[in-house]
Amino acid sequence: MKKSELLTMVVSELKALAKKMKVTVPAGAKKTDIVQSLLPAFKAKKPAAKKSRSVKKAVEPKRAPARKPAGQPAREWKLPPGVEEPLMAQERVADAKYYTGPVPQQKQPAAAYEELPAGYGEEKIALMARDPYMVHAYWEVTPSRIEREKKWFGWSSKLAVRIYDISGVQFDGRNAVGYFDQEVFERIGSWYFDLGRPLHSFVADIGLLSSEGKFLTLSRSNYITMPRDGVSDVLDEEWMLVDEEFWKLYGFPGGPSSPQMQEMIKRRRMQQQQQVTSPGTFGRSWAKRK
């Protein structure tokens, strides 16, 4: 080290350097005195270093290159991690404590349900019993079918619902106990029919009704049987009630066969009919099937 370099250092640095070089410096020595004491030490160190290197080169023999054992793959040496690597490793270990697996992909929100279509493009009619006296019917007929049938059946024919009373018969389309026709004005619609025949069986057709009274069936409904309008006649002796208990339950002596009970049932039926606004709830005149 040159003198100019030593002069740029402060006293504390010079003292630390003298201690490292094993140079004795008085306690109250000044900066220039310390520099003068260090210069001989640096001058004496340089030739010794050169000499040791020359001796080492002369004495140390040349080593033959190490041979790789046969059958062992070459090792791949990696560079040591940088200063930031230990910190990153700690963060990864901390994050692994709360790792529960890959994040599942979010499902696409289900599409909003659309309204039901007005029709399904098929000929169909169905019957459902609402109570012992009234049925609900709904139907659909395609415009193409109506136009195709009217070409040969008659353009003056009208769309109608025909209801057959098939109680006690094996219905084949021509042996009904009775029937009636109701003209309808929509190819897709529904109607309440007041049949007034409890415990009877019915089936309905949707079709075309000509001015001469001929009927062309386009579709036939399911078969239904109306429920009874009174107490069941099947009695279980284990649960049979005496007259006094029966009167307490129903409020009239004589039970359901009494005039008071029959009048109450009749009034209740009239109230139910007034609540339904379908034009098909008025009385029917049944025609005998010819």
Helices and strands as residue ranges (DSSP letters): H 3-7, H 11-20, H 31-59, H 85-96, E 124-129, E 134-140, H 143-153, E 158-165, E 178-183, E 188-194, E 201-209, E 215-220, E 224-225, G 237-239, H 243-250, G 255-257, H 259-275, G 279-281
